[in-house]
Amino acid sequence: MDSKANRQQRGRVWRTTFPGSVDNSPLQLVEEARPIPEEGELLVAIESCGVCRTDLHVVEGDLPVHSPHVVPGHEAVGIVSAVGSDSVTAFRMGDRVGIPWLRHTCGTCSFCASGRENLCSRSLYTGWDRDGGFAEWAVVPAEYALALPTGYTTAELAPLLCAGIIGYRALLLAELPEHGVLGLYGFGGSAHIVAQLARADGAAVHVMTRDLVAREFAMSLGMDSAQDTFATAPQKLDAAIVFAPIGEIVPVALDALVPGGTVVLAGIHMTDSPALNYQQHLFHEKRLRSVEANTREDARAFLDICNRIHLRVETTVYPFDRVPDALRDLRHGRFAGAAVVTMRPGEETMS
């Protein structure tokens, strides 16, 4: 095989070398053989991949290591370049697809059988259990790949695949009443999408975040107010979603609820919460819920909404060779909205 053909069979990936602070560069760019799709899998040429806070938790070791030296990234958008078997009928070569966080469930346990596959104990995740989208090529089981909405650039599509989907599930669990009042604690990649969903349904939305730029961004999206994380919202909340991974927010959010209200914790990792006072924080039938991943039905329902309601997806774009910079900037809150790594910055294709 000549050198050009040999190069075409290889690709660059960002591998985790050791769990540690992104300030100490725990990722290494290496060139490897292009992955080969197995039975029922798709080989995808990656165009863009979102940079999620969960990637940060994987790289820094906040989450336990599931696959040593894994390639992070689970908001990947790309083109199907090969199909692992004739049994795959939902996608064809040349289709643009999304590679999300959830990539396998057993299909037989009580959770899978009852429509709660996100709680499956044998579930596997992109960028944690298997190599993800911080790569030129990636494979995904066809049953877990996602068809994408139209009218968005590839950079805009990427954050929808986790920030959007998980935010949507959190909003469902919040059980916000019609024209209710929603509080959002933290205002990054996921919250700015959820805020628009809630506003489209007629909710009042109040944002609590320590970041001044994020507060200005929230107001530019038409939110009803924006104040510091621990400030009191202008009115009592029917529901609150906590995106910031800070346990100290939990009693503050519970205290802000009306009787019967719900606080949803939307992160996969959070620092410990202080002790709760039953009478102050939990009485009056207040509810405290967490989110664990999502179901494929969640993903499809949310992406269908994105086809009907065009959301503003705020992105800061980084070239592929600056993945570590994107993670560091996420850690230190240096951008509004979501960060996205693209193979060709400035040339993002419309879906």
Secondary structure as the mmCIF struct_conf table of DSSP 4:
data_model
#
loop_
_struct_conf.conf_type_id
_struct_conf.id
_struct_conf.beg_label_comp_id
_struct_conf.beg_label_asym_id
_struct_conf.beg_label_seq_id
_struct_conf.end_label_comp_id
_struct_conf.end_label_asym_id
_struct_conf.end_label_seq_id
HELX_RH_AL_P HELX_RH_AL_P1 SER A 3 GLN A 8
TURN_TY1_P TURN_TY1_P1 GLN A 9 GLN A 9
STRN STRN1 ARG A 10 THR A 16
BEND BEND1 PHE A 18 PRO A 19
HELX_RH_3T_P HELX_RH_3T_P1 VAL A 22 ASN A 24
STRN STRN2 LEU A 27 ALA A 33
HELX_LH_PP_P HELX_LH_PP_P1 ARG A 34 PRO A 35
TURN_TY1_P TURN_TY1_P2 GLU A 39 GLY A 40
STRN STRN3 GLU A 41 VAL A 51
HELX_RH_AL_P HELX_RH_AL_P2 ARG A 53 GLU A 60
TURN_TY1_P TURN_TY1_P3 GLY A 61 GLY A 61
BEND BEND2 ASP A 62 LEU A 63
HELX_LH_PP_P HELX_LH_PP_P2 PRO A 64 VAL A 65
BEND BEND3 HIS A 66 SER A 67
TURN_TY1_P TURN_TY1_P4 PRO A 68 HIS A 69
STRN STRN4 ALA A 76 VAL A 83
BEND BEND4 GLY A 84 GLY A 84
TURN_TY1_P TURN_TY1_P5 ASP A 86 SER A 87
BEND BEND5 ALA A 90 ALA A 90
TURN_TY1_P TURN_TY1_P6 MET A 93 GLY A 94
STRN STRN5 ARG A 96 ILE A 99
BEND BEND6 TRP A 101 TRP A 101
STRN STRN6 LEU A 102 HIS A 104
BEND BEND7 GLY A 107 GLY A 107
BEND BEND8 CYS A 109 CYS A 109
HELX_RH_AL_P HELX_RH_AL_P3 SER A 110 ALA A 113
TURN_TY1_P TURN_TY1_P7 SER A 114 GLY A 115
HELX_RH_3T_P HELX_RH_3T_P2 GLU A 117 LEU A 119
TURN_TY1_P TURN_TY1_P8 SER A 121 ARG A 122
STRN STRN7 LEU A 124 TYR A 125
STRN STRN8 THR A 126 THR A 126
TURN_TY1_P TURN_TY1_P9 GLY A 127 ASP A 129
STRN STRN9 ARG A 130 ARG A 130
BEND BEND9 GLY A 133 PHE A 134
STRN STRN10 ALA A 135 ALA A 135
BEND BEND10 GLU A 136 GLU A 136
STRN STRN11 TRP A 137 PRO A 141
HELX_RH_3T_P HELX_RH_3T_P3 ALA A 142 TYR A 144
STRN STRN12 LEU A 146 ALA A 147
BEND BEND11 THR A 150 TYR A 152
STRN STRN13 THR A 153 THR A 153
HELX_RH_AL_P HELX_RH_AL_P4 THR A 154 PRO A 159
HELX_RH_PI_P HELX_RH_PI_P1 LEU A 160 GLY A 164
HELX_RH_AL_P HELX_RH_AL_P5 ILE A 165 ALA A 174
TURN_TY1_P TURN_TY1_P10 GLU A 175 GLU A 175
HELX_LH_PP_P HELX_LH_PP_P3 LEU A 176 PRO A 177
TURN_TY1_P TURN_TY1_P11 GLU A 178 HIS A 179
STRN STRN14 VAL A 181 TYR A 185
BEND BEND12 GLY A 186 GLY A 186
BEND BEND13 GLY A 188 GLY A 188
TURN_TY1_P TURN_TY1_P12 GLY A 189 SER A 190
HELX_RH_AL_P HELX_RH_AL_P6 ALA A 191 ALA A 200
TURN_TY1_P TURN_TY1_P13 ASP A 201 GLY A 202
STRN STRN15 ALA A 204 MET A 208
BEND BEND14 ARG A 210 ARG A 210
HELX_RH_AL_P HELX_RH_AL_P7 LEU A 212 SER A 220
TURN_TY1_P TURN_TY1_P14 LEU A 221 GLY A 222
BEND BEND15 ASP A 224 ASP A 224
STRN STRN16 SER A 225 GLN A 227
TURN_TY1_P TURN_TY1_P15 THR A 229 PHE A 230
BEND BEND16 ALA A 231 ALA A 231
HELX_LH_PP_P HELX_LH_PP_P4 THR A 232 ALA A 233
BEND BEND17 PRO A 234 GLN A 235
STRN STRN17 LEU A 237 VAL A 242
BEND BEND18 ALA A 244 ALA A 244
TURN_TY1_P TURN_TY1_P16 GLY A 247 GLU A 248
HELX_RH_AL_P HELX_RH_AL_P8 ILE A 249 ASP A 255
TURN_TY1_P TURN_TY1_P17 ALA A 256 ALA A 256
STRN STRN18 LEU A 257 LEU A 265
BEND BEND19 ILE A 268 ILE A 268
HELX_LH_PP_P HELX_LH_PP_P5 THR A 271 ASN A 277
HELX_RH_PI_P HELX_RH_PI_P2 TYR A 278 LEU A 282
TURN_TY1_P TURN_TY1_P18 PHE A 283 GLU A 285
STRN STRN19 ARG A 287 SER A 290
HELX_RH_AL_P HELX_RH_AL_P9 ARG A 296 ARG A 308
BEND BEND20 ILE A 309 ILE A 309
STRN STRN20 THR A 315 PRO A 319
HELX_RH_3T_P HELX_RH_3T_P4 PHE A 320 ARG A 322
HELX_RH_AL_P HELX_RH_AL_P10 VAL A 323 ARG A 331
TURN_TY1_P TURN_TY1_P19 HIS A 332 GLY A 333
BEND BEND21 PHE A 335 GLY A 337
STRN STRN21 ALA A 338 THR A 342
BEND BEND22 MET A 343 ARG A 344
TURN_TY1_P TURN_TY1_P20 PRO A 345 GLY A 346
HELX_LH_PP_P HELX_LH_PP_P6 GLU A 348 THR A 349
STRN STRN22 MET A 350 MET A 350
#
